[in-house]
Structure formats: structure tokens, C-alpha cells
Amino acid sequence: MDGGSIAMVAAMVGLIILSGFFSATETAFSSLNRIRVKNLAASGHKRYALVLKLSEKYDTLLSAILIGNNIVNILCTSIATVFFTKYWGDFGVTLSTIVITVVVLLFGEVSPKTVAKEKAEAFAAFSAPVIQLLMWILIPINSFFIVWKKLLAKVFHLNGTAGFTEEELITIVEEVESDGVIDQHEGELIRSAIEFNDLDAADILTPRVDVIGVEISTSMEEILRLFREHEYTRMPVYREDMDHIVGILHEKDFNQNLMSGKDTIEDIIKPPVNVSEGIKISKLLRLLQYHKSHMAVVVDEFGGTAGIVTLEDILEELVGEIWDEHDEVTEDIKKNEDGSYTISCNAGLDKLREMFHIEKDYDCATVSGWVMEELGKVPEEGDTFTYDDLNVTVTKVDFRRAVEIHVVVAKKEGS
């Protein structure tokens, strides 16, 4: 083998190495964890700061990598063709194609990409200075491709929007949880935070019929009895009826008033925070913080009282049920030994949707409203109806609404 042939072999080896470098760099920058890179850059690592800077120009970066990769692969193929035809004649073209295809796939694509995917951040940091130089050298060519990309975007109506939808974020959380990076409790907390702004006040309020309040002229003895009986720290105060809530009474203020010998609560009630049913609970949380209040009165479209929402109700949507030493621990959905379910009608309809895959849209937010819509009348104890494979029986009612239902899931044929 003469000196020219040795030079061609050396050139092919060098070009294969460059091909592997470009392929690995492409995979590294497309697979790296941006949050991890940001943290490393913030810690003072200059290489990772450069990686972050380059990743923010990903289109230009990718263009430079692809140009470099194609150039070295074409050069390698051309040199290989000359080399093989020199020794094997016409058959050298076929031999060159087979050998270079196998070598490029193995050492220029598959192997480097496999390694780079596992060490994405480290390899990106290693290759960043070289890629930055290449991007600078290829500025004229990259400018042409940027214009070409804009033309394609106009022709094919590409909006170029990037980012994550809520569903994609939840999927990411589930994948991270399954990988063991976070535990189940942390995953549930993150999912609750993502879905937090989907809920309105109407979804979590305590309905008017369940609200315990006091009329403003109620005697001090009766108010004391209500505080002791229900063990609340706050109660709404109304004038004439619950549609005219005039304030919120705090138990601590009431006790001080009682000890002072006063016989009225008009001077100690706090102004109510009135909100609409459609206000997002994230906005309501900020509103309660601003007013330094723990309770809001939810007003319906006719100006009447729909119910109340407490700060605890909002926080429970993030962290789950909060029980104190006075609460009676209850389950909204309880599975019985025979496989049936006992369900509180105060439970949110979303819980039922998730458990029994209810897809039909309803105007109500609670199980009680769902039962009334399905029955088409005011529920009575013993009423039954069927929804898909669910056999539902009303087991408890209070006045004109269902309080508890019993659900049996019918077995499907062949199961």
C-alpha cells in the first residue's frame, strides 16, 4: 500500500470519527435536561452556560450539525470509492458502498448516539466549543437555511409553537414518578398543582343548604350553642335569610364579646368576601390572602348565595383532605366487601368520572347534581337508575337532595 492509499485510509478514519462526533452532538443537545443544565450553569460551570446558550438557538445549532455531518459523510464516501476502485476495479464501487454503509451506521450513527443519549449533558458540554466555532464559520450557509425555513413555514402554515400542554406535563410527571425520581406523594402534589387552575369556586364550595350560619339578631346563647355544637371557628352572619350574608363571625371575637358582657355581634363581624361561582380557585386564593380572610361567600348569577368556600377547601385541592382533631373522618367513596360502592353525594363529580369513566357532560359539579339530572326529578330514598354498567340506588336523602347512593357495577358479558 503506497503513501497515497495510507493517506486515504487515515482520512476515512478521521471522517468517521467526525461523523460520530456530529451524530453524538445532535443526540446530546436534543436529549439534554435543560433544567439540569440551567442549575449547572447557575453554579458557575462555564461549559454548561455555553451549552444553555447554544440550546436556545437550537435551529441554527441543528443546521450547523447537519451540514457538518453531511459534508464528512459525503467526503468519506467519495474517498472510499476512489480507494476501493483503485484496488478492486469496478467491483470496488459496490464494495465501497457496503463497507462505508456498515461503518457509518455502526461507528458514525448508532454507537455515538447511544452513548450520547446516556451522557447527554456531559457530551454537550464537551462538544459545545467546537460546535460554537462551526456555527460561526457556517453563518452564511445558516442564514440561507433560516430564510428557507421561514419560507417553508409560510407555505405549509407552520406556526412554530413549542411548549407543553397540561396533559403532556402530567405525562412527564408520571414518567418521572415511574422512574423513581419522585415518590407517589410528590407526584400527586405536582399533578394537583398543574390542575389547580382548572377548578372554579363552584367545584369546591359547600352548598348553601349545608352552610351553618347565624341571623344577625340571634341571641348570644344560641350562637354559643352553635359554635359548640358544630365546632366551627367561623360562621357567616346573615340578615333575614342566607341570601343576605352581611359578614363573617370569628369564634375568638365572639368569645371576647361574650366575656365583655355585650349582647350583640354587629360590631365584631368582618365584611364578607363575595365572589362569583366561575372564579378560578387560584385567583380566589390570592383574593383571600389579600383580604386576610379565611372564608368567601359564593354568589350565583341571581345575586343569591350559592355557598361558601374556605381557605381549607382550596388547600385541600392541592394537598388532599385536611383533618383536625375535631373532624369526623369520612370517605367520599367507600368500596364495600361485595364489590359495590357507597358514595357521598357531596363528593365532586370529577371523582366519579375518574373512577367509573363517566364521559357524558353535565352542568353539575357534585354527585348530588348528577343523581338529580339522571333521575330527572327531586330524588327520594329508594330511587334507582342505570348509567352504562352502573346500577345506582339512592340510600339517603335530606330534604330535596340525595345525600348518599349505593352503586353496583354490573358484570359485562364474558367477564
C-alpha positions as CSV (number, residue, x, y, z in Angstrom):
1,M,0.0,0.0,0.0
2,D,1.5,3.3,-1.1
3,G,1.6,6.6,0.7
4,G,-1.5,7.9,-1.1
5,S,-3.5,4.9,0.0
6,I,-2.4,5.2,3.6
7,A,-3.4,8.9,3.5
8,M,-6.9,7.9,2.1
9,V,-7.4,5.3,4.9
10,A,-6.3,7.9,7.6
11,A,-8.7,10.4,6.1
12,M,-11.6,7.9,6.1
13,V,-10.9,7.1,9.8
14,G,-10.8,10.8,10.7
15,L,-14.0,11.5,8.8
16,I,-15.8,8.5,10.5
17,I,-14.7,9.9,13.9
18,L,-16.1,13.4,12.9
19,S,-19.4,11.7,11.7
20,G,-19.7,10.1,15.1
21,F,-18.9,13.4,16.8
22,F,-21.7,15.2,14.9
23,S,-24.2,12.4,15.4
24,A,-23.5,12.3,19.1
25,T,-23.7,16.1,19.5
26,E,-27.1,16.1,17.8
27,T,-28.4,13.5,20.1
28,A,-26.8,15.1,23.2
29,F,-28.4,18.5,22.5
30,S,-31.8,17.0,21.7
31,S,-31.8,14.8,24.8
32,L,-30.3,17.0,27.5
33,N,-32.2,18.0,30.6
34,R,-32.5,21.8,30.3
35,I,-33.3,22.2,34.0
36,R,-30.2,20.3,35.0
37,V,-28.1,22.4,32.6
38,K,-29.6,25.6,34.0
39,N,-28.7,24.5,37.5
40,L,-25.1,23.6,36.5
41,A,-24.7,26.9,34.6
42,A,-26.0,28.8,37.6
43,S,-23.4,27.0,39.8
44,G,-20.6,28.6,37.7
45,H,-19.8,26.0,35.1
46,K,-18.9,28.0,32.0
47,R,-19.2,25.0,29.6
48,Y,-22.8,24.4,30.7
49,A,-23.5,28.1,30.4
50,L,-22.3,27.8,26.8
51,V,-24.5,24.7,26.3
52,L,-27.5,26.6,27.5
53,K,-26.7,29.5,25.2
54,L,-26.4,27.2,22.2
55,S,-29.5,25.2,23.0
56,E,-31.5,28.4,22.9
57,K,-30.5,28.7,19.2
58,Y,-31.4,25.1,18.5
59,D,-32.5,25.6,14.9
60,T,-29.1,27.2,14.0
61,L,-27.3,24.6,16.0
62,L,-29.0,21.7,14.3
63,S,-28.4,23.2,10.9
64,A,-24.7,23.5,11.6
65,I,-24.5,19.9,12.9
66,L,-26.4,18.5,9.9
67,I,-24.2,20.5,7.4
68,G,-21.1,19.2,9.1
69,N,-22.3,15.6,9.3
70,N,-23.4,15.5,5.7
71,I,-20.1,17.0,4.5
72,V,-17.9,14.5,6.3
73,N,-20.2,11.6,5.3
74,I,-20.1,12.6,1.6
75,L,-16.3,13.1,1.7
76,C,-15.8,9.8,3.4
77,T,-18.0,8.0,0.7
78,S,-16.1,9.8,-2.1
79,I,-12.6,8.9,-0.7
80,A,-13.8,5.3,-0.1
81,T,-15.0,4.9,-3.7
82,V,-11.6,6.1,-5.0
83,F,-9.7,3.8,-2.6
84,F,-11.7,0.6,-3.4
85,T,-11.9,1.1,-7.1
86,K,-8.1,1.6,-7.1
87,Y,-7.6,-2.0,-5.8
88,W,-10.8,-3.8,-6.9
89,G,-11.8,-2.0,-10.1
90,D,-15.5,-1.8,-11.0
91,F,-16.4,-4.1,-8.1
92,G,-14.9,-1.5,-5.8
93,V,-17.9,0.8,-6.1
94,T,-20.2,-1.9,-4.7
95,L,-17.7,-2.9,-2.1
96,S,-17.2,0.7,-1.1
97,T,-21.0,1.2,-0.7
98,I,-21.4,-1.9,1.5
99,V,-18.3,-1.2,3.7
100,I,-19.0,2.6,4.3
101,T,-22.7,2.0,4.9
102,V,-21.9,-0.6,7.7
103,V,-19.1,1.5,9.2
104,V,-21.0,4.8,9.2
105,L,-24.1,3.2,10.7
106,L,-22.1,1.4,13.4
107,F,-19.4,4.0,14.2
108,G,-20.9,7.2,12.9
109,E,-24.5,6.8,13.9
110,V,-25.7,4.1,16.3
111,S,-22.8,3.8,18.7
112,P,-22.2,7.5,19.3
113,K,-25.9,8.3,19.6
114,T,-26.3,5.5,22.1
115,V,-23.5,6.8,24.3
116,A,-24.5,10.5,23.9
117,K,-28.1,9.8,24.9
118,E,-27.0,8.3,28.2
119,K,-24.4,11.2,28.9
120,A,-26.3,14.0,27.1
121,E,-25.3,16.9,29.3
122,A,-21.6,15.9,29.6
123,F,-21.2,15.3,25.9
124,A,-23.0,18.5,25.0
125,A,-20.5,20.4,27.3
126,F,-17.6,18.6,25.7
127,S,-18.7,19.4,22.1
128,A,-20.0,22.9,22.7
129,P,-16.8,24.9,21.9
130,V,-16.3,23.1,18.6
131,I,-20.0,23.5,17.6
132,Q,-19.9,27.2,18.5
133,L,-16.9,27.6,16.2
134,L,-18.6,25.6,13.4
135,M,-21.8,27.8,13.8
136,W,-19.6,30.9,13.4
137,I,-17.9,29.5,10.2
138,L,-21.2,28.5,8.7
139,I,-23.0,31.8,9.3
140,P,-23.6,32.5,5.6
141,I,-25.0,29.0,4.9
142,N,-27.1,29.0,8.1
143,S,-28.5,32.4,7.1
144,F,-29.7,30.8,3.8
145,F,-31.4,27.9,5.7
146,I,-33.1,30.3,8.2
147,V,-34.7,32.1,5.2
148,W,-35.6,28.7,3.7
149,K,-37.2,27.6,7.0
150,K,-39.3,30.8,7.1
151,L,-40.4,30.2,3.5
152,L,-41.4,26.6,4.4
153,A,-43.3,27.9,7.5
154,K,-45.4,30.2,5.2
155,V,-46.0,27.6,2.6
156,F,-47.1,24.8,5.0
157,H,-48.6,27.2,7.6
158,L,-46.2,26.1,10.4
159,N,-46.9,28.2,13.5
160,G,-43.7,27.1,15.2
161,T,-45.3,27.0,18.6
162,A,-43.4,25.0,21.2
163,G,-44.0,24.1,24.8
164,F,-46.1,21.6,26.8
165,T,-49.8,21.1,27.2
166,E,-51.2,20.3,30.6
167,E,-51.7,16.7,29.6
168,E,-48.1,16.4,28.4
169,L,-46.8,17.9,31.7
170,I,-48.9,15.3,33.7
171,T,-47.4,12.6,31.4
172,I,-43.9,13.8,32.2
173,V,-44.7,13.8,35.9
174,E,-45.9,10.2,35.6
175,E,-42.8,9.1,33.8
176,V,-40.5,10.8,36.3
177,E,-42.5,9.1,39.1
178,S,-42.3,5.7,37.4
179,D,-38.5,6.2,37.1
180,G,-38.3,6.7,40.9
181,V,-37.0,10.3,40.7
182,I,-40.0,11.4,42.8
183,D,-42.4,9.4,45.0
184,Q,-46.1,8.9,44.6
185,H,-47.0,11.7,47.2
186,E,-44.8,14.2,45.4
187,G,-46.2,13.2,42.0
188,E,-49.8,13.7,43.3
189,L,-48.8,17.1,44.7
190,I,-47.4,18.2,41.3
191,R,-50.4,16.9,39.4
192,S,-52.7,18.8,41.8
193,A,-50.7,22.0,41.3
194,I,-50.9,21.6,37.4
195,E,-54.6,21.0,37.5
196,F,-55.2,23.6,40.2
197,N,-56.3,26.4,37.9
198,D,-58.9,24.1,36.1
199,L,-61.2,24.4,39.1
200,D,-63.8,27.1,39.8
201,A,-65.3,28.1,43.1
202,A,-68.5,26.2,42.2
203,D,-66.5,23.0,42.0
204,I,-65.4,23.0,45.7
205,L,-68.0,25.2,47.5
206,T,-70.0,24.0,50.5
207,P,-73.6,24.4,49.1
208,R,-76.0,26.8,50.7
209,V,-78.2,24.1,52.2
210,D,-75.1,22.7,54.1
211,V,-74.0,26.1,55.4
212,I,-74.4,26.8,59.1
213,G,-74.9,30.5,59.7
214,V,-76.5,32.8,62.3
215,E,-79.0,35.5,61.9
216,I,-77.6,38.9,63.0
217,S,-80.2,39.3,65.7
218,T,-79.7,35.7,67.1
219,S,-79.1,35.7,70.9
220,M,-75.6,35.2,72.3
221,E,-76.6,32.0,74.0
222,E,-77.9,30.5,70.7
223,I,-74.7,31.5,68.8
224,L,-72.6,30.0,71.6
225,R,-74.6,26.7,71.3
226,L,-74.0,26.7,67.5
227,F,-70.2,27.2,67.9
228,R,-70.0,24.4,70.5
229,E,-72.3,22.0,68.5
230,H,-70.6,22.3,65.1
231,E,-67.1,23.2,66.4
232,Y,-66.5,25.8,63.7
233,T,-64.1,28.7,64.1
234,R,-66.1,30.9,61.7
235,M,-69.7,31.3,60.7
236,P,-71.4,33.5,58.1
237,V,-73.9,36.1,59.5
238,Y,-77.0,36.9,57.5
239,R,-79.9,39.3,57.8
240,E,-83.3,37.7,57.3
241,D,-82.1,34.9,55.1
242,M,-79.0,33.2,53.7
243,D,-79.2,35.3,50.5
244,H,-78.2,38.4,52.5
245,I,-74.9,37.5,54.2
246,V,-73.6,40.6,55.9
247,G,-70.4,39.4,57.5
248,I,-68.3,36.6,58.9
249,L,-68.2,35.9,62.7
250,H,-65.0,34.6,64.2
251,E,-65.3,32.4,67.3
252,K,-62.4,34.2,69.0
253,D,-64.1,37.6,68.5
254,F,-67.4,36.2,69.7
255,N,-65.9,34.8,72.9
256,Q,-64.2,38.1,73.7
257,N,-67.5,39.9,73.1
258,L,-69.3,37.4,75.3
259,M,-66.8,37.9,78.2
260,S,-67.3,41.6,77.9
261,G,-71.0,41.2,78.6
262,K,-72.1,42.5,75.2
263,D,-75.4,41.1,73.7
264,T,-74.9,41.9,70.0
265,I,-72.4,40.8,67.3
266,E,-72.9,43.7,64.9
267,D,-69.7,45.4,65.9
268,I,-67.4,42.4,65.6
269,I,-68.4,40.7,62.3
270,K,-66.0,41.1,59.4
271,P,-67.1,42.2,55.9
272,P,-67.6,39.1,53.6
273,V,-65.5,38.4,50.5
274,N,-68.1,37.9,47.8
275,V,-67.1,36.0,44.6
276,S,-68.8,34.5,41.6
277,E,-69.2,30.8,41.0
278,G,-66.9,31.0,38.0
279,I,-63.8,32.4,39.7
280,K,-60.8,30.2,39.4
281,I,-59.7,28.9,42.8
282,S,-56.1,30.1,42.1
283,K,-57.4,33.6,41.8
284,L,-59.7,33.1,44.8
285,L,-56.7,32.0,46.9
286,R,-54.9,35.3,46.1
287,L,-58.1,37.2,46.9
288,L,-58.4,35.6,50.3
289,Q,-54.7,36.3,51.0
290,Y,-55.2,40.0,50.0
291,H,-58.3,40.4,52.2
292,K,-56.6,38.4,55.1
293,S,-59.8,36.3,55.2
294,H,-60.4,32.5,55.5
295,M,-63.8,32.4,54.0
296,A,-65.5,33.7,50.8
297,V,-69.2,33.8,50.0
298,V,-70.0,32.4,46.5
299,V,-72.8,34.3,44.8
300,D,-74.9,32.9,42.0
301,E,-76.0,34.6,38.8
302,F,-79.2,35.9,40.5
303,G,-77.3,37.5,43.4
304,G,-78.3,34.8,45.9
305,T,-75.9,32.8,48.0
306,A,-74.7,29.6,46.2
307,G,-72.5,28.5,49.1
308,I,-69.2,29.3,50.8
309,V,-65.6,28.4,50.2
310,T,-62.9,28.3,52.9
311,L,-59.2,28.6,52.6
312,E,-59.0,25.0,53.8
313,D,-61.2,23.9,50.9
314,I,-58.8,25.4,48.4
315,L,-55.7,24.0,50.1
316,E,-57.3,20.5,50.1
317,E,-57.3,20.6,46.3
318,L,-53.5,20.8,46.5
319,V,-52.6,18.5,49.4
320,G,-55.7,16.3,49.8
321,E,-58.1,16.1,52.8
322,I,-57.0,18.0,55.9
323,W,-58.4,16.5,59.1
324,D,-58.2,18.1,62.5
325,E,-58.8,16.6,65.9
326,H,-62.5,17.6,65.8
327,D,-63.3,16.3,62.3
328,E,-65.1,13.0,61.8
329,V,-63.1,11.2,59.2
330,T,-65.3,10.1,56.3
331,E,-64.7,8.6,52.9
332,D,-66.4,10.1,49.9
333,I,-66.2,6.8,48.0
334,K,-66.1,3.6,50.0
335,K,-65.7,0.2,48.4
336,N,-67.7,-2.5,50.2
337,E,-66.7,-6.1,50.7
338,D,-69.2,-7.3,48.0
339,G,-67.5,-5.0,45.4
340,S,-70.2,-2.3,45.4
341,Y,-69.7,1.3,46.4
342,T,-71.2,3.6,49.0
343,I,-70.8,7.2,47.7
344,S,-71.4,10.5,49.4
345,C,-73.4,12.8,47.2
346,N,-71.3,15.8,48.4
347,A,-68.3,14.3,46.5
348,G,-67.2,16.1,43.4
349,L,-68.4,14.6,40.1
350,D,-64.8,14.5,38.8
351,K,-64.0,11.8,41.3
352,L,-66.8,9.7,39.9
353,R,-65.7,10.4,36.3
354,E,-62.2,9.2,37.1
355,M,-63.3,6.0,38.9
356,F,-66.1,4.9,36.6
357,H,-65.0,6.6,33.3
358,I,-68.1,8.8,33.0
359,E,-67.7,10.7,29.7
360,K,-71.1,12.4,29.4
361,D,-71.0,16.2,30.1
362,Y,-73.1,17.5,32.9
363,D,-73.9,21.0,34.2
364,C,-73.4,20.0,37.8
365,A,-70.2,19.7,39.9
366,T,-71.3,17.2,42.6
367,V,-72.7,13.6,42.7
368,S,-75.9,15.0,44.1
369,G,-76.4,17.1,41.0
370,W,-75.6,14.1,38.8
371,V,-78.2,12.0,40.6
372,M,-80.8,14.7,40.1
373,E,-80.0,15.1,36.4
374,E,-80.1,11.3,35.8
375,L,-83.4,10.9,37.7
376,G,-85.0,14.0,36.1
377,K,-86.7,14.8,39.4
378,V,-86.2,15.5,43.1
379,P,-84.6,12.3,44.5
380,E,-86.3,10.2,47.0
381,E,-84.9,7.3,49.1
382,G,-85.1,4.1,47.1
383,D,-85.0,5.7,43.6
384,T,-82.8,3.8,41.1
385,F,-81.4,4.4,37.7
386,T,-78.8,2.9,35.4
387,Y,-75.9,4.6,33.7
388,D,-73.9,2.4,31.4
389,D,-72.8,-0.6,33.6
390,L,-73.6,1.3,36.9
391,N,-76.8,0.4,38.9
392,V,-77.4,3.4,41.2
393,T,-79.7,3.4,44.2
394,V,-80.4,6.5,46.4
395,T,-80.0,5.3,50.0
396,K,-80.2,8.6,51.9
397,V,-81.9,11.9,51.2
398,D,-82.1,15.2,53.1
399,F,-85.0,17.5,52.3
400,R,-84.9,17.6,48.5
401,R,-81.4,16.3,47.7
402,A,-79.6,13.0,47.7
403,V,-77.1,12.5,50.5
404,E,-75.8,9.0,49.8
405,I,-76.0,6.5,46.9
406,H,-75.2,2.8,46.5
407,V,-73.5,1.8,43.2
408,V,-73.2,-1.7,41.8
409,V,-71.0,-2.2,38.8
410,A,-72.7,-4.7,36.6
411,K,-70.5,-7.5,35.2
412,K,-70.0,-7.4,31.5
413,E,-70.9,-10.4,29.4
414,G,-67.9,-12.8,29.1
415,S,-66.2,-11.4,32.1
